[in-house]
Amino acid sequence: MDLANTWRPVRGEDDLETLPQLRTFLVDHLPAVERDTSPPLTDADLTEVRAVRATVRTVLETAGADADRAAEIVNAGLRHHRVVPTIRRDEDGWWADVVADADRPAAHLAAVTLGALAAVITTLGPDRLGVCAGASCRATFVDLSRNGSKQYCTRTCAHRASVAAYRSRRRPAVGGPGGDSGGVVTD
């Protein structure tokens, strides 16, 4: 979700506008990207990563309402980036991974993020992917709660919405007692 949440449409903020921002994101999220040994990033890399982000956001925004469309988008993204499943073994046992056959940052991000979304859709269901219901937030999330009822990206957003609802219930009605009529009741 970190990739999708680098764009905050309500605030108009984008954490992937420049190559240094992209480098920081990749170093933090892809172990294969090393500060000194990776090839220099290009504007094409930035454009491709932003396209993967748009695909991921579309899946997250679509999954709850149109699961078939979300699955189509995931499959198309996996095919486009030539992502293939692999099985590997280490000291902890066997693991299923998805990897891209291209050595581009966008391909690696597509493998990781779209592979994870495919796993969530197939194991937990598409309704576990969502966008925050907060009025001033469009952050995305995966609902890992027991009952699958998550509506907000964080407790902060849930609390903010709860406080706003409480305040609106406590606010006097316009024209009613204590409202714009100054408390004067007229017949």
N, C-alpha and C positions, 0 to 999 in steps of 0.2 A: 504494500500500500504506500510505501514511502515514495515510490516513483510517481504514482498518480497524485499524491498529495504535495508534490513540488509545485503544482499549479493550484492557486486558490482563486477561483473565478469571482467570488463575491467581493474580495478585496482587490482583485486585479493584480495579484502578486504572482511572480513566476521565479522560482529558484533555479531554473535552467535557461537563463538568458545569455550566458556567456560561457566561453570555453573554460575559464577557471572554475566557474560554478559546476560545470559538468565534470571536470577532473575531480573536484572535491566529492561530489556525489558518487562517482565511480569508485574512488579509493575507499569510501566508507561502505559501499554496498557490494562490490565485486572483489573477492579475494585475489583474482587473477590480475587485477590492475595494481601495479606497483608504481609508486611515485617516480622512481628514477628509470625503471627498465621498460615501461610501456612506450609504444610509439607515440609521437605527438598527436594530440587530438586535432581534428579539423572541423571546419564549419559543417561539412557533410555529416560528421559524427553527431554533432549537436542536432542537426535537422532530423537525422534518423532516430535518435533517442527521444526527441520530442514527439515524433510520429508513434513510437512504441507507447509513450505515455498516453497519447490520445486514444490509442487502441485499448489500453488497460482501463482508462476512465470510462470509455464507452461500454465496455463489458460490465464494469461495476454499476454503472447507471442503468443498464438495460436488464441485467440478470433477473431481478425480482419481478419485472413486468413481462418480459419476453425471453424466457430461458432458451428457447430454440435459437433465437437471433443471437443471444450472448454466446452460445456454443459455436455458432457459425463464425462469429468474429474471432473467437479464440482459435478455432481450427485454421481459419485463413491466416491469422498472424503466425501460427506455428509453421504452416507451410511456407509462407513468404520468407521467413528467416531460416528455413531448412533446419528446424529443430527436430532432433531425433532422441527417442528414449534409449537409455543405456542402463545396464546393470553392472554394479561394481561391488567389490567385496573389500572390507577392511577388517581391522581387529575387532570391531563391534558387530560384524555380520554383513549381511547383504543389503544393498540399497538400490533403489530405482532412482535414476536421475534423468534429466533432460538436458541435452547440450546442443549448442549450435555448431554447425560445421564451418562457419566463417569466423575469422578473427577480428570481428568488429564489435565495439562496445554495445551497439544496439542489438546485435544478434544474441549476445550473451544476456543482456537484460530481457529480451523477448523470451529466451529459453527459461530463465528463472521466473519471471513474473507470469507469463502466460501458462507455463507449466504448473505453477502454483494455483492459478485460477482454475485450470482444468482439474486439478486434484480436488479443490474445494467443491466445484460443481458436481463432480462424480462421487465424492464421498459424503459430503454434508448436504448438498443440494444448492441450486442457484439462489434460493431465497436467503442464503447466508451471506451474500455479497450485497453491499449497500452503500448509500450516500447518507451522510448525517442529516437528520431532520431539523437541525437547528436553523433558525431563520437567517442567521448571519454566517452560516458555515456550509460548505459543500465538500468537506473532507470525506474520504472513502474509508470503508472498513470491511473486515471479515468478521462476522458474528460467530464467535466460538463459545457463546454462552450455552448453558445446558438446554434452555427452553427455546432458543433461537428467536428471542424477542427484542434484540438490540435495535435501537432506533438512532442512537447518537454515537459519534465517533469516540468521545471521551466522557468521563464523568463531569468534566467542566461544562461541556455543551449541554448535557442532560440537566445539570443544576441550573445553568443559565435559563433554559427553557422552563423549568419548574418555577423559578423565581418570577419570570415574566408572566406565567399563567396565574400565579398567586396574586401578583400585583394587579393584574387585569380584573380578577374576581373581587378584589378589595376596593377597587376604584369605584366611586359613586357614579351612578348613571347620570348622564346629562339630562338636566331638567327635573331630576328626582330630588328627594331630600338630600341636602348637602351638595347638590350639583350646581348647575349654572343659574338656577332660579334663586340662589341665596338661601335655600331652606324654606322659602315661602311657598306654601301649598295653596293653589288657587282652585276654585271650583268651576 
